[in-house]
Amino acid sequence: MLRNTKDLENYAISATDGPIGHVKDLYFDDDAWVIRYFVVEAGSWLSSRKVLISPISVHHPEWNERTLPVSITKEQVKNSPDIDTDKPVSRQNEEQYMGYYGYPNYWGGGGVWGDGLYPFSMVPAYAGYAGYRLDRVDRAEREREEEAYLRAERARHRNDDPHLRSCKAVTGYHIHASDGEIGHVAGYLVDDETWAILYLIVDTSNWWGGHKVLIAPAWITSVHWSDQTVSINLSRDSVKGAPVYDPDAIWSRELDRKLYEHYGRTGYWAGSAALPTEV
């Protein structure tokens, strides 16, 4: 199912032993267009410190209660690396974070999350690690191999640009079609299992009176962080004639098809290994 990131703000984050705090922002990877972290403001128990929580630790969201239970403890969060969430998160920050929680690096494989599609599959206890099952390899040998693998991956990706962006910060960026400006980023729709951003919500109210449409990340040609603009390879007329986005409608594959057919594009569900087959 698709979720609007604005609706996720103020969701409660619950550890295995009690509440942690509430979501205040989300960091997404502007290369893969996937939510990588929730920025969570902890309560008075942690002096309202802001911490990062990875979707890797979220297995069974409680949507009706607006709560994301996580498979970590409050003590782990309390002792987690102190990362300034008001500044760009570096690859070194991420290495410290992932290493602290014992997660493999998501940038070490060919999929959206490592070598897989779903973030929870990266938890070592979930499905083994580095291509083998936990119950088939001697524990000590497995740990040595895992540590060697992690060291190699950290060295290989030490200088990578992490491409992390704040959803709040990018909201409001101007959208430029191939023949002129057409609106601004008003939000994001994410798949609630893979946490992939499937659409940007574009507000065209300055042109066509309150009209909101959806644009897929695949149609973005470039993002210019210096002047806060997003360029897309679509014309203004094609965007103007696109199906109107209704935030109250339950998104379906049929709505996906209508949108992609309007733009003359092949659907992401047609053979893509990086995105879900059902919405």
Disulfide bonds with the S-S distance in Angstrom:
none
